[in-house]
Structure formats: C-alpha cells, structure tokens
C-alpha cells in the first residue's frame, strides 16, 4: 500500500515537470506570451501620389485690343495724278478694275461715270476715246494736296494758286479758270467760283478733248 502511494506521487511529479517545460520552437521564435512583432510591409510599387495640390491652370490671355491699323480709310485727295487708285490716262477697263467707279455710259463720244464714294450725280469721271480718263470732278469735302476745296473763298484759293487764270474778261470771284497742277505739268485744276466761293473743282488733262 505504501509502495503504491509512492508510485502515484512520482507520477504526478513527472507530469508537472513535463507541463512546465517550454515547448521547442523552430527558428527564433519569441517566448510564449510575448507580443507578436509588427512587420512593415515592403513597398515595392509606385509611391502614392503626393497630396501637394496641382498648379492652377494658366489664366486666359486678355482680349486683343483693336489694332490701330483697323481704322477708317484715309480721306480721298484730288491730285496731282488722280484720286485714290483712279488715275488720269487709265483705260475704261483699268478704271473699272479699281472698283472706284460706276459703270460707264459710253453712248456719247466721251464716256461718263461717277465715283462710287460720291453723293448721287456728283464725282463725275470723263472718259476720252483718245486719252482715257481725262477729267475727275469732286464734291464738297474732297481737297487737293494744297487744301483747295469746294466752299472755300476765292481769296483763299488765289493765295494757294497765285497762277490761277480766270476765263478772259471774268473776275476770279465769278469765273471759271485753270491752274497748272503742282507736281503734274500735264494736268490742270479747273476751278469755278461764284459770289466769292469755289463752286466746282476738277482735275483734268490740259489737252482734254471732251468739253470746253
């Protein structure tokens, strides 16, 4: 009975010793009860995009200002060889090609047309069968390079053109006369006056053959 009790006691001691021994683990395992180590995940892909805000888009350019070249056409000037692109001596075809004239009426010996820029029935163009464009008449507001214009006084006109000669027996205040065009000795300004004012102004060939 005593032997049996001792055997039982020994058996219990062996079991306790076995339970208290740490289990063998492979590798460098941490002791039981230790917190599991945190392993950082290896980053092998493309880094996440930065949180820096993207630059703002380029502001639109300001509206273009009107070009100073986009201005109204330069005022027409009569002389010394024509008006605008229309010149003395041009043929009918050349004159029409300028775009400045209306269709010619050629029922008479000399053709007649009008400048498109002129008021109705003003701005007469005379076409000679031998000389081409032989005369160009203008309207109030059109000047010569020297400044002569319809509506100015006869006295002002004479100061500009002291070589002006009125028709024989007429006075400059009420006359029709001529003066050689400065810069073109083949042409004359035909200037009519009435009551001390210029009433008509024409650039013409000196030898024009369509009217008196």
SVG drawing of the C-alpha trace seen along z (x, -y; Angstrom):
<svg xmlns="http://www.w3.org/2000/svg" viewBox="-28 -142 44 144">
<polyline fill="none" stroke="black" stroke-width="0.4" points="0.0,0.0 2.9,-2.3 4.6,-1.4 1.5,-2.2 1.3,-5.6 4.9,-6.5 4.4,-5.4 1.4,-7.7 3.3,-10.6 6.2,-10.1 3.9,-10.0 2.4,-13.3 5.8,-15.0 6.8,-13.8 3.7,-15.2 4.1,-18.6 7.7,-18.8 6.7,-17.9 3.9,-20.6 6.2,-23.3 9.0,-22.8 8.8,-25.4 7.9,-23.8 10.7,-23.8 10.0,-26.0 12.0,-26.2 13.8,-29.4 14.0,-32.5 10.5,-32.3 9.7,-34.6 8.9,-33.1 5.3,-32.3 3.3,-35.2 5.5,-37.8 3.6,-40.3 3.9,-39.4 6.4,-41.7 4.8,-44.1 6.3,-43.6 6.3,-46.6 5.0,-45.7 7.7,-46.2 6.8,-48.8 7.8,-47.7 5.2,-49.6 4.9,-53.2 4.7,-55.6 1.2,-57.0 0.6,-60.4 1.6,-63.4 -1.0,-65.4 0.5,-68.6 -2.2,-70.5 -1.6,-70.7 -0.7,-74.1 -3.6,-76.2 -4.2,-76.4 -2.8,-79.3 -5.2,-82.3 -6.7,-83.2 -4.9,-85.9 -6.7,-89.3 -8.8,-90.1 -6.9,-91.5 -7.2,-95.2 -8.4,-96.7 -5.4,-97.2 -4.6,-100.8 -4.4,-99.8 -8.1,-98.9 -9.1,-102.5 -11.3,-104.1 -9.8,-104.5 -7.7,-107.6 -9.6,-110.5 -9.6,-110.9 -7.3,-113.6 -7.6,-115.0 -4.3,-115.3 -1.7,-115.5 -2.3,-112.5 -5.7,-111.2 -7.8,-110.3 -7.1,-107.2 -6.2,-104.4 -8.0,-106.1 -5.5,-107.9 -5.7,-110.2 -5.0,-108.3 -6.5,-105.0 -8.5,-103.0 -12.1,-102.1 -11.0,-98.6 -8.3,-99.9 -10.6,-102.5 -13.4,-99.8 -10.8,-97.4 -10.1,-100.0 -13.6,-99.3 -13.9,-103.1 -16.3,-103.8 -19.8,-103.0 -20.4,-101.6 -19.6,-104.0 -22.2,-105.4 -20.5,-105.4 -23.4,-106.4 -21.7,-109.7 -18.3,-110.5 -16.8,-110.6 -17.9,-108.2 -19.2,-109.3 -19.2,-107.6 -19.3,-108.6 -17.2,-107.8 -18.9,-105.2 -17.9,-107.2 -19.6,-110.4 -23.1,-111.6 -25.7,-111.0 -24.8,-112.8 -21.5,-114.1 -17.9,-112.9 -18.1,-112.9 -15.4,-111.0 -15.0,-111.8 -13.5,-109.2 -11.9,-110.4 -11.6,-108.0 -8.0,-109.2 -6.8,-110.0 -8.6,-107.5 -9.7,-109.1 -9.4,-112.7 -11.1,-114.5 -12.2,-113.8 -14.6,-116.2 -15.1,-116.1 -17.7,-117.1 -17.6,-119.2 -15.2,-117.6 -12.6,-116.5 -9.4,-118.5 -6.3,-118.9 -2.9,-118.3 -2.6,-122.0 -6.0,-122.2 -8.2,-123.7 -11.9,-122.6 -15.4,-123.4 -16.8,-126.1 -13.6,-127.9 -13.3,-131.6 -11.9,-132.7 -9.4,-134.8 -8.1,-131.7 -7.9,-129.7 -5.9,-132.5 -3.4,-132.5 -2.9,-128.8 -2.7,-129.1 -1.5,-132.5 -1.1,-131.2 -4.8,-130.7 -6.2,-132.4 -9.8,-133.1 -11.5,-133.0 -10.9,-136.1 -12.9,-139.1 -14.1,-137.3 -13.2,-138.1 -11.9,-135.4 -14.9,-135.9 -17.3,-134.8 -15.4,-132.8 -14.2,-129.6 -10.4,-129.3 -7.4,-127.0 -4.1,-126.5 -1.3,-124.0 -1.3,-121.2 1.7,-121.3 3.6,-118.0 2.0,-117.3 2.5,-119.8 0.3,-117.7 -2.8,-118.4 -4.8,-121.4 -7.2,-122.2 -10.4,-123.5 -11.9,-125.7 -15.2,-127.6 -16.2,-130.3 -19.4,-132.2 -20.1,-135.0 -16.6,-134.7 -16.8,-131.0 -15.3,-127.9 -18.2,-126.0 -16.6,-123.2 -13.2,-121.5 -11.9,-119.2 -8.6,-117.6 -8.1,-117.2 -5.6,-116.8 -4.6,-120.2 -5.3,-118.8 -8.6,-117.0 -10.9,-116.9 -14.3,-116.2 -15.7,-119.7 -14.7,-123.3"/>
</svg>
